Every structure is written in C-alpha cells, then in structure tokens.
Amino acid sequence: MNWFLMVLKKYATFSGRAQRAEYWYFLLFSSLIVIALSVIDSLTGSYNEETGWGLLSGLFSIAVLIPSIAVGVRRLHDTARTGWWLLIGMIPLIGTIVLIVLFVQDSTPGDNAYGPNPKAIVR
C-alpha cells in the first residue's frame, strides 16, 4: 500500500524514475479499488450497463488518471526510454504487449538521463 500512496504523493510528477514495484503495486491496488467500487456501484444501482462504468468507479478512474500516466512515464524513464513511448499503447494489442514488455524490464544500472537509480536510494 505504501507504493500506491507514494504514487499519489507524486500526483503529477513526470520527471525522475520509478521502480517496477512502484508501478506494478500501483496498478494492482488501483485495479482492486476499481473492482470494489464497481461492486458497490452494482449494489447501489449506479452502474451503467451500456458504458460498463459506475459512478464511483468512474470517478476514481478519473482521479487516478494523471498519477497513472505519471508513474508510467517514470517507469519508462527507469528503463532509459522517453515517456512518449506510452503513446505506443494506442496501437491495439501490439502496443499493449510492447508496453508490458517495457514495464517488466529491470532498471538501467546507475544513473541515466532521467536521474539516479531509485534502487540505490535508501528509503
């Protein structure tokens, strides 16, 4: 949960680097929260069958949109790539696969153009 809160504290920070754990734990907790809110939406009747979104899950998704993009950019920086690589995700299927491969790669050792290695920083 600390990783999730750390990303929220860096709400719109697109500079620097993010470890794999920071990115993947944020994605995990965000997904679990959206699922829980979707269940609540279904029970309260605020779920829309046509759109596939409910009121609470939709509001939460909008609230974490910027932090999601920011942590994705920082994760790409950690692999020595520019954040513009996120746009490849707009290509159906292939773009998603490419992004997953990039996100699971290990950090570039030492400092890179985007800052010091976050693994070397003692928390």
DSSP file with accessible surface (Angstrom, degrees, kcal/mol):
  #  RESIDUE AA STRUCTURE BP1 BP2  ACC     N-H-->O    O-->H-N    N-H-->O    O-->H-N    TCO  KAPPA ALPHA  PHI   PSI    X-CA   Y-CA   Z-CA
    1    1 A M     >        0   0  110      0, 0.0     4,-2.2     0, 0.0     5,-0.2   0.000 360.0 360.0 360.0 -27.5    0.0    0.0    0.0
    2    2 A N  H  >  +     0   0  130      1,-0.2     4,-2.4     2,-0.2     5,-0.1   0.863 360.0  54.1 -61.9 -36.6    3.0    2.3    0.5
    3    3 A W  H  > S+     0   0   57      2,-0.2     4,-2.0     1,-0.2    -1,-0.2   0.904 107.8  50.2 -63.8 -40.3    3.8    2.1   -3.2
    4    4 A F  H  > S+     0   0    9      1,-0.2     4,-1.9     2,-0.2    -2,-0.2   0.941 112.9  45.5 -62.6 -46.5    0.2    3.2   -4.0
    5    5 A L  H  X S+     0   0   76     -4,-2.2     4,-2.2     1,-0.2    -1,-0.2   0.860 108.3  57.4 -66.7 -34.3    0.4    6.2   -1.6
    6    6 A M  H  X S+     0   0   33     -4,-2.4     4,-1.4     2,-0.2    -1,-0.2   0.911 106.6  48.9 -63.3 -39.9    3.9    7.1   -2.9
    7    7 A V  H  < S+     0   0    0     -4,-2.0     3,-0.2     1,-0.2     6,-0.2   0.916 110.4  50.9 -65.8 -40.8    2.5    7.4   -6.4
    8    8 A L  H >< S+     0   0   58     -4,-1.9     3,-1.0     1,-0.2    -1,-0.2   0.857 106.2  55.1 -65.9 -32.7   -0.4    9.6   -5.2
    9    9 A K  H 3< S+     0   0  180     -4,-2.2    -1,-0.2     1,-0.3     3,-0.2   0.832 108.0  49.2 -67.5 -30.4    2.0   11.8   -3.4
   10   10 A K  T >< S+     0   0   62     -4,-1.4     3,-2.1    -3,-0.2    -1,-0.3  -0.259  80.6 161.3 -96.8  45.4    3.9   12.3   -6.7
   11   11 A Y  T <  S+     0   0  101     -3,-1.0    59,-0.3     1,-0.3    -1,-0.2   0.778  75.2   8.4 -40.6 -54.0    0.5   13.1   -8.3
   12   12 A A  T 3  S+     0   0   55     -3,-0.2     2,-0.8    58,-0.1    -1,-0.3  -0.094  88.9 134.0-125.8  37.3    1.7   14.9  -11.4
   13   13 A T    <   +     0   0   56     -3,-2.1    61,-0.2    -6,-0.2    -3,-0.1  -0.787  18.9 168.0 -92.1 108.8    5.5   14.3  -11.2
   14   14 A F        +     0   0   84     -2,-0.8     2,-0.2    59,-0.1    -1,-0.2   0.443  52.3  83.3 -99.2  -3.0    6.6   13.2  -14.7
   15   15 A S  S    S+     0   0   84      2,-0.1     2,-0.2    62,-0.0    59,-0.1  -0.653  75.6  30.3 -99.4 158.9   10.3   13.6  -14.0
   16   16 A G  S    S-     0   0   27     98,-0.3     2,-0.3    -2,-0.2    61,-0.1  -0.498  86.9 -67.5  94.5-165.5   12.6   11.0  -12.3
   17   17 A R        -     0   0   14     99,-0.2     2,-0.4    -2,-0.2    58,-0.2  -0.897  30.0-153.3-130.3 154.9   12.4    7.3  -12.3
   18   18 A A        -     0   0    0     56,-1.4    60,-0.2    -2,-0.3    -2,-0.0  -0.998  19.9-126.8-131.4 132.2   10.0    4.6  -10.8
   19   19 A Q     >  -     0   0   31     -2,-0.4     4,-1.9     1,-0.1     5,-0.2  -0.230  29.8-107.7 -67.4 164.0   10.9    1.1   -9.8
   20   20 A R  H  > S+     0   0   93      1,-0.2     4,-3.0     2,-0.2     5,-0.3   0.914 120.0  55.2 -57.4 -44.3    9.0   -1.9  -11.1
   21   21 A A  H  > S+     0   0   29      1,-0.2     4,-2.6     2,-0.2     5,-0.4   0.901 104.9  52.6 -59.7 -41.1    7.4   -2.4   -7.7
   22   22 A E  H  > S+     0   0    0      2,-0.2     4,-1.6     1,-0.2    -1,-0.2   0.943 114.9  41.5 -60.1 -46.4    6.1    1.2   -7.6
   23   23 A Y  H  X S+     0   0   33     -4,-1.9     4,-2.3     2,-0.2    -2,-0.2   0.961 118.5  42.9 -66.7 -51.3    4.4    0.8  -11.0
   24   24 A W  H  X S+     0   0   85     -4,-3.0     4,-2.6     1,-0.2    -2,-0.2   0.866 114.0  49.6 -71.1 -36.3    3.0   -2.7  -10.5
   25   25 A Y  H  X S+     0   0  109     -4,-2.6     4,-2.7    -5,-0.3     5,-0.3   0.892 110.9  51.1 -68.4 -36.9    1.8   -2.2   -7.0
   26   26 A F  H  X S+     0   0    5     -4,-1.6     4,-2.5    -5,-0.4     5,-0.2   0.944 112.1  46.8 -62.0 -44.5    0.1    1.0   -8.0
   27   27 A L  H  X S+     0   0   67     -4,-2.3     4,-2.3     2,-0.2    -2,-0.2   0.917 113.3  49.5 -63.2 -43.3   -1.6   -0.9  -10.9
   28   28 A L  H  X S+     0   0   84     -4,-2.6     4,-2.5     2,-0.2    -2,-0.2   0.957 114.5  42.3 -61.3 -52.4   -2.6   -3.7   -8.6
   29   29 A F  H  X S+     0   0   51     -4,-2.7     4,-2.4     1,-0.2     5,-0.2   0.889 113.9  52.3 -67.0 -36.4   -4.2   -1.5   -5.9
   30   30 A S  H  X S+     0   0   11     -4,-2.5     4,-2.5    -5,-0.3    -1,-0.2   0.927 111.2  47.6 -62.7 -43.0   -5.9    0.7   -8.4
   31   31 A S  H  X S+     0   0   56     -4,-2.3     4,-2.5    -5,-0.2    -2,-0.2   0.914 111.7  49.6 -64.6 -43.3   -7.4   -2.3  -10.1
   32   32 A L  H  X S+     0   0   93     -4,-2.5     4,-2.5     2,-0.2    -1,-0.2   0.906 111.7  49.0 -63.7 -39.3   -8.6   -3.8   -6.8
   33   33 A I  H  X S+     0   0   48     -4,-2.4     4,-2.8     2,-0.2     5,-0.2   0.923 110.6  50.2 -66.6 -41.7  -10.1   -0.5   -5.8
   34   34 A V  H  X S+     0   0   30     -4,-2.5     4,-2.3     2,-0.2    -2,-0.2   0.918 111.3  49.3 -63.0 -40.8  -11.9   -0.2   -9.2
   35   35 A I  H  X S+     0   0  104     -4,-2.5     4,-2.1     2,-0.2    -2,-0.2   0.943 112.5  47.3 -63.1 -46.2  -13.3   -3.7   -8.8
   36   36 A A  H  X S+     0   0   52     -4,-2.5     4,-2.2     1,-0.2    -2,-0.2   0.921 113.3  47.9 -61.7 -42.9  -14.5   -3.0   -5.3
   37   37 A L  H  X S+     0   0   37     -4,-2.8     4,-2.8     1,-0.2    20,-0.3   0.855 108.4  55.4 -68.1 -32.3  -16.1    0.3   -6.4
   38   38 A S  H  X S+     0   0   29     -4,-2.3     4,-2.3    -5,-0.2    -1,-0.2   0.889 107.0  50.1 -66.1 -38.5  -17.7   -1.5   -9.3
   39   39 A V  H  X S+     0   0   79     -4,-2.1     4,-2.3     2,-0.2    -2,-0.2   0.929 111.7  47.9 -63.8 -44.1  -19.3   -4.0   -7.0
   40   40 A I  H  X S+     0   0   73     -4,-2.2     4,-2.2     1,-0.2     6,-0.3   0.918 110.4  52.6 -62.5 -40.7  -20.6   -1.1   -4.8
   41   41 A D  H  X>S+     0   0    0     -4,-2.8     5,-1.6     1,-0.2     4,-1.0   0.901 109.5  49.3 -60.2 -41.6  -21.9    0.6   -8.0
   42   42 A S  H  <5S+     0   0   73     -4,-2.3     3,-0.2     1,-0.2    -1,-0.2   0.906 112.3  47.4 -64.0 -42.4  -23.8   -2.6   -8.9
   43   43 A L  H  <5S+     0   0  144     -4,-2.3    -1,-0.2     1,-0.2    -2,-0.2   0.830 116.0  43.7 -69.4 -32.9  -25.3   -2.9   -5.5
   44   44 A T  H  <5S-     0   0   93     -4,-2.2    -1,-0.2    -5,-0.2    -2,-0.2   0.546 111.0-117.0 -90.4  -9.0  -26.4    0.8   -5.4
   45   45 A G  T  <5S+     0   0   64     -4,-1.0    -3,-0.2    -3,-0.2    -4,-0.1   0.614  83.1 116.8  85.7  12.3  -27.7    0.9   -8.9
   46   46 A S      < +     0   0   39     -5,-1.6     9,-1.2    -6,-0.3     2,-0.4   0.257  44.7 108.8 -96.9  14.9  -25.2    3.4  -10.2
   47   47 A Y  E     -A   54   0A  79     -6,-0.9     2,-0.7     7,-0.2     7,-0.3  -0.757  60.8-146.6 -91.5 132.3  -23.7    1.0  -12.7
   48   48 A N  E  >> -A   53   0A  71      5,-2.1     4,-2.3    -2,-0.4     5,-0.6  -0.882   4.7-160.6-102.8 116.0  -24.4    1.7  -16.3
   49   49 A E  T  45S+     0   0  161     -2,-0.7    -1,-0.2     1,-0.2     5,-0.0   0.857  89.1  54.4 -62.4 -37.0  -24.7   -1.5  -18.4
   50   50 A E  T  45S+     0   0  181      1,-0.2    -1,-0.2     3,-0.1    -2,-0.0   0.905 119.2  30.0 -67.6 -42.6  -24.1    0.4  -21.7
   51   51 A T  T  45S-     0   0   81      2,-0.2    -1,-0.2    -3,-0.1    -2,-0.2   0.721  96.9-132.1 -90.1 -24.4  -20.9    2.1  -20.7
   52   52 A G  T  <5S+     0   0   32     -4,-2.3     2,-0.3     1,-0.3    -3,-0.2   0.627  71.9 104.6  81.4  11.6  -19.6   -0.6  -18.3
   53   53 A W  E   < -A   48   0A 122     -5,-0.6    -5,-2.1   -12,-0.0    -1,-0.3  -0.940  55.0-151.4-125.6 150.8  -18.8    2.0  -15.7
   54   54 A G  E  >  -A   47   0A   8     -2,-0.3     4,-2.1    -7,-0.3    -7,-0.2  -0.639  33.4-102.8-110.1 174.0  -20.4    3.1  -12.5
   55   55 A L  H  > S+     0   0  104     -9,-1.2     4,-2.4    -2,-0.2     5,-0.2   0.961 117.5  38.4 -63.1 -52.8  -20.4    6.4  -10.7
   56   56 A L  H  > S+     0   0   65    -19,-0.2     4,-2.4     1,-0.2     5,-0.2   0.926 118.6  46.7 -68.5 -45.4  -17.9    5.6   -8.0
   57   57 A S  H  > S+     0   0    0    -20,-0.3     4,-2.3     1,-0.2    -1,-0.2   0.885 113.5  50.5 -66.4 -34.7  -15.5    3.5  -10.2
   58   58 A G  H  X S+     0   0   17     -4,-2.1     4,-2.2     2,-0.2    -2,-0.2   0.924 110.7  47.9 -67.5 -42.7  -15.7    6.1  -12.9
   59   59 A L  H  X S+     0   0  102     -4,-2.4     4,-2.3    -5,-0.2    -2,-0.2   0.909 112.6  49.2 -64.8 -40.8  -14.8    9.0  -10.5
   60   60 A F  H  X S+     0   0   39     -4,-2.4     4,-2.0     2,-0.2    -1,-0.2   0.926 109.8  51.7 -64.0 -43.1  -11.9    7.0   -9.0
   61   61 A S  H  < S+     0   0   31     -4,-2.3     4,-0.3     1,-0.2    -2,-0.2   0.897 111.1  47.2 -61.7 -39.2  -10.6    6.2  -12.5
   62   62 A I  H >X S+     0   0  122     -4,-2.2     3,-1.0     1,-0.2     4,-0.5   0.909 109.9  54.5 -67.2 -38.7  -10.7    9.9  -13.5
   63   63 A A  H 3< S+     0   0   51     -4,-2.3    -2,-0.2     1,-0.3    -1,-0.2   0.840 114.1  39.5 -65.6 -33.9   -9.0   10.8  -10.2
   64   64 A V  T 3X S+     0   0   12     -4,-2.0     4,-2.1     1,-0.2    -1,-0.3   0.342  88.5  97.1-100.1   9.9   -6.0    8.4  -10.7
   65   65 A L  H <> S+     0   0   98     -3,-1.0     4,-2.2    -4,-0.3     5,-0.2   0.957  86.9  43.2 -61.9 -50.9   -5.7    9.1  -14.5
   66   66 A I  H  X S+     0   0   71     -4,-0.5     4,-2.8     1,-0.2     5,-0.2   0.944 114.8  48.7 -65.5 -45.5   -2.9   11.7  -14.1
   67   67 A P  H  > S+     0   0    0      0, 0.0     4,-2.7     0, 0.0     5,-0.2   0.885 110.4  53.9 -61.6 -32.9   -0.9    9.6  -11.5
   68   68 A S  H  X S+     0   0   42     -4,-2.1     4,-1.8     2,-0.2    -2,-0.2   0.925 111.5  43.3 -65.3 -43.8   -1.3    6.6  -13.7
   69   69 A I  H  X S+     0   0   73     -4,-2.2     4,-2.5     2,-0.2    -1,-0.2   0.927 114.2  52.0 -66.5 -42.5    0.3    8.4  -16.7
   70   70 A A  H  X S+     0   0    0     -4,-2.8     4,-2.6   -59,-0.3    -2,-0.2   0.920 110.6  46.1 -62.8 -44.5    2.9    9.9  -14.4
   71   71 A V  H  X S+     0   0    1     -4,-2.7     4,-2.3     1,-0.2    -1,-0.2   0.872 111.6  53.4 -70.0 -30.8    4.0    6.6  -12.9
   72   72 A G  H  X S+     0   0    2     -4,-1.8     4,-2.2    -5,-0.2    -2,-0.2   0.920 110.1  47.1 -65.5 -42.4    4.1    5.1  -16.4
   73   73 A V  H  X S+     0   0   16     -4,-2.5     4,-2.4     2,-0.2    -2,-0.2   0.937 113.0  48.3 -63.8 -45.9    6.3    7.8  -17.7
   74   74 A R  H  X S+     0   0    2     -4,-2.6     4,-1.7     1,-0.2   -56,-1.4   0.878 109.6  53.6 -64.2 -34.2    8.6    7.5  -14.7
   75   75 A R  H  X S+     0   0    1     -4,-2.3     4,-0.9   -58,-0.2    -1,-0.2   0.916 109.4  47.9 -66.1 -41.4    8.7    3.7  -15.2
   76   76 A L  H ><>S+     0   0    0     -4,-2.2     5,-2.4     1,-0.2     3,-0.7   0.896 108.4  55.1 -65.2 -38.3    9.8    4.2  -18.8
   77   77 A H  H ><5S+     0   0   17     -4,-2.4     3,-1.9     1,-0.2    37,-0.3   0.876 101.0  59.5 -60.0 -36.0   12.4    6.7  -17.6
   78   78 A D  H 3<5S+     0   0    0     -4,-1.7    30,-2.4     1,-0.3    -1,-0.2   0.786 105.3  48.3 -65.3 -25.2   13.8    3.9  -15.3
   79   79 A T  T <<5S-     0   0    7     -4,-0.9    -1,-0.3    -3,-0.7    -2,-0.2   0.166 124.7-105.4 -98.2  16.8   14.4    1.8  -18.4
   80   80 A A  T < 5S+     0   0   53     -3,-1.9     2,-0.3     1,-0.2    -3,-0.2   0.820  81.4 124.0  65.2  35.8   16.1    4.7  -20.2
   81   81 A R      < -     0   0   66     -5,-2.4    -1,-0.2    -8,-0.1    -2,-0.2  -0.931  64.6-106.8-122.1 153.4   13.2    5.5  -22.5
   82   82 A T    >   -     0   0   52     -2,-0.3     3,-1.6     1,-0.1     4,-0.1  -0.366  28.0-117.6 -73.6 153.9   11.3    8.7  -23.0
   83   83 A G  G >  S+     0   0   13      1,-0.3     3,-2.1     2,-0.2     4,-0.2   0.689 104.9  81.7 -66.7 -15.9    7.8    8.9  -21.7
   84   84 A W  G >  S+     0   0  192      1,-0.3     3,-1.7     2,-0.2     4,-0.3   0.704  71.2  80.5 -64.5 -15.8    6.5    9.4  -25.2
   85   85 A W  G X  S+     0   0  105     -3,-1.6     3,-1.6     1,-0.3     4,-0.4   0.731  74.5  76.1 -62.0 -20.7    6.7    5.6  -25.5
   86   86 A L  G X  S+     0   0   43     -3,-2.1     3,-1.7     1,-0.3    -1,-0.3   0.834  81.9  67.9 -59.0 -29.6    3.3    5.5  -23.7
   87   87 A L  G X  S+     0   0   93     -3,-1.7     3,-2.0     1,-0.3    -1,-0.3   0.739  81.8  73.4 -65.4 -19.8    1.7    6.6  -26.9
   88   88 A I  G X  S+     0   0   42     -3,-1.6     3,-1.9    -4,-0.3    -1,-0.3   0.776  81.0  74.1 -65.4 -20.7    2.5    3.2  -28.4
   89   89 A G  G <  S+     0   0   27     -3,-1.7    -1,-0.3    -4,-0.4     7,-0.2   0.650  79.4  73.4 -64.9 -13.4   -0.2    1.8  -26.2
   90   90 A M  G <  S+     0   0  149     -3,-2.0    -1,-0.3    -4,-0.2    -2,-0.2   0.658  75.5  90.4 -75.4 -15.2   -2.7    3.4  -28.6
   91   91 A I  S <>>S-     0   0   84     -3,-1.9     4,-1.2    -4,-0.2     5,-0.7  -0.734  94.6-109.4 -80.5 120.5   -2.0    0.7  -31.1
   92   92 A P  T  45S-     0   0  110      0, 0.0     2,-3.1     0, 0.0     3,-0.2  -0.219  80.3 -24.4 -56.5 137.7   -4.5   -2.0  -30.4
   93   93 A L  T  >5S+     0   0  128      1,-0.3     4,-2.3    -4,-0.2     5,-0.2  -0.256 134.9  61.1  61.1 -59.2   -3.0   -5.2  -28.9
   94   94 A I  H  >5S+     0   0  112     -2,-3.1     4,-2.6     1,-0.2    -1,-0.3   0.925 103.6  50.3 -63.2 -42.5    0.6   -4.8  -30.2
   95   95 A G  H  X5S+     0   0    0     -4,-1.2     4,-2.4    -3,-0.2    -1,-0.2   0.909 110.6  49.5 -62.9 -40.2    1.0   -1.5  -28.3
   96   96 A T  H  ><S+     0   0   73     -5,-0.7     4,-2.4    -7,-0.2    -1,-0.2   0.922 111.2  49.1 -64.9 -43.4   -0.2   -3.0  -25.1
   97   97 A I  H  X S+     0   0   92     -4,-2.3     4,-2.3     2,-0.2    -2,-0.2   0.926 111.0  49.8 -62.7 -44.2    2.2   -6.0  -25.5
   98   98 A V  H  X S+     0   0   44     -4,-2.6     4,-2.4     1,-0.2    -2,-0.2   0.934 111.1  49.4 -61.3 -44.0    5.1   -3.7  -26.2
   99   99 A L  H  X S+     0   0   20     -4,-2.4     4,-2.8     2,-0.2    -1,-0.2   0.912 109.0  51.8 -64.1 -40.1    4.3   -1.6  -23.1
  100  100 A I  H  X S+     0   0   82     -4,-2.4     4,-1.7     1,-0.2    -1,-0.2   0.937 110.0  49.6 -61.7 -43.1    4.1   -4.6  -20.9
  101  101 A V  H  X S+     0   0   73     -4,-2.3     4,-0.7     1,-0.2    -2,-0.2   0.925 113.3  46.5 -61.4 -42.4    7.5   -5.8  -22.1
  102  102 A L  H >< S+     0   0   12     -4,-2.4     3,-0.6     1,-0.2    -2,-0.2   0.898 111.2  51.9 -66.8 -39.0    9.0   -2.4  -21.4
  103  103 A F  H 3< S+     0   0    8     -4,-2.8    -1,-0.2     1,-0.2    -2,-0.2   0.777 107.8  51.2 -71.4 -26.3    7.4   -2.1  -18.0
  104  104 A V  H 3< S+     0   0   68     -4,-1.7    -1,-0.2    -5,-0.2    -2,-0.2   0.600  86.4 107.6 -88.2  -8.4    8.7   -5.5  -16.8
  105  105 A Q  S << S-     0   0   71     -4,-0.7     3,-0.1    -3,-0.6   -85,-0.1  -0.333  76.6-106.4 -67.7 150.9   12.3   -4.8  -17.8
  106  106 A D        -     0   0   86      1,-0.1    -1,-0.1   -27,-0.1    -2,-0.0  -0.281  43.1 -86.9 -72.6 160.8   14.8   -4.1  -15.0
  107  107 A S        -     0   0   10      1,-0.1   -28,-0.2   -28,-0.0    -1,-0.1  -0.281  44.0-103.3 -62.5 151.4   16.1   -0.7  -14.3
  108  108 A T        -     0   0   35    -30,-2.4    -1,-0.1    -3,-0.1   -28,-0.1  -0.627  48.7-107.1 -73.2 133.9   19.1    0.6  -16.1
  109  109 A P  S    S-     0   0  116      0, 0.0    -1,-0.1     0, 0.0    -3,-0.0  -0.340  78.1  -5.8 -66.5 144.6   22.0    0.3  -13.7
  110  110 A G  S    S-     0   0   40     -3,-0.0     2,-0.1     2,-0.0    10,-0.1  -0.156 112.1 -23.2  71.6-165.7   23.4    3.5  -12.2
  111  111 A D        -     0   0  123      5,-0.2     2,-0.2     6,-0.1     0, 0.0  -0.441  61.0-177.9 -76.6 150.8   22.3    7.0  -13.2
  112  112 A N  B >   -B  115   0B  33      3,-2.1     3,-1.8    -2,-0.1   -34,-0.0  -0.745  50.4 -75.9-132.8-171.1   20.7    7.7  -16.6
  113  113 A A  T 3  S+     0   0  100      1,-0.3    -2,-0.0    -2,-0.2   -36,-0.0   0.688 128.4  53.6 -63.0 -16.1   19.5   10.9  -18.3
  114  114 A Y  T 3  S-     0   0   75      1,-0.3   -98,-0.3   -37,-0.3    -1,-0.3   0.417 120.0 -81.8-102.3  -0.7   16.3   10.9  -16.1
  115  115 A G  B <   -B  112   0B  22     -3,-1.8    -3,-2.1   -99,-0.1    -1,-0.3  -0.755  65.9 -27.9 133.9-175.4   18.0   10.7  -12.7
  116  116 A P  S    S-     0   0   72      0, 0.0   -99,-0.2     0, 0.0    -5,-0.2  -0.323  72.6 -89.5 -73.0 156.6   19.6    8.3  -10.2
  117  117 A N    >>  -     0   0   18      1,-0.2     3,-1.2     2,-0.1     4,-0.6  -0.509  30.9-145.4 -65.4 123.3   18.6    4.7  -10.0
  118  118 A P  T 34 S+     0   0    6      0, 0.0     3,-0.4     0, 0.0    -1,-0.2   0.739  96.4  64.9 -67.1 -20.0   15.8    4.5   -7.4
  119  119 A K  T 34 S+     0   0   97      1,-0.2    -2,-0.1     3,-0.0  -100,-0.0   0.811  99.1  53.3 -68.1 -28.2   17.0    1.1   -6.2
  120  120 A A  T <4 S+     0   0   78     -3,-1.2     2,-0.5   -10,-0.1    -1,-0.2   0.690  89.4  92.3 -80.8 -17.8   20.2    2.8   -5.0
  121  121 A I  S  < S-     0   0   91     -4,-0.6     2,-0.4    -3,-0.4     0, 0.0  -0.651  76.8-134.5 -81.4 124.3   18.2    5.4   -2.9
  122  122 A V              0   0  139     -2,-0.5    -2,-0.1     1,-0.1    -3,-0.0  -0.657 360.0 360.0 -80.5 128.3   17.6    4.2    0.6
  123  123 A R              0   0  157     -2,-0.4    -1,-0.1     0, 0.0    -2,-0.0  -0.681 360.0 360.0 -95.4 360.0   14.0    4.7    1.7
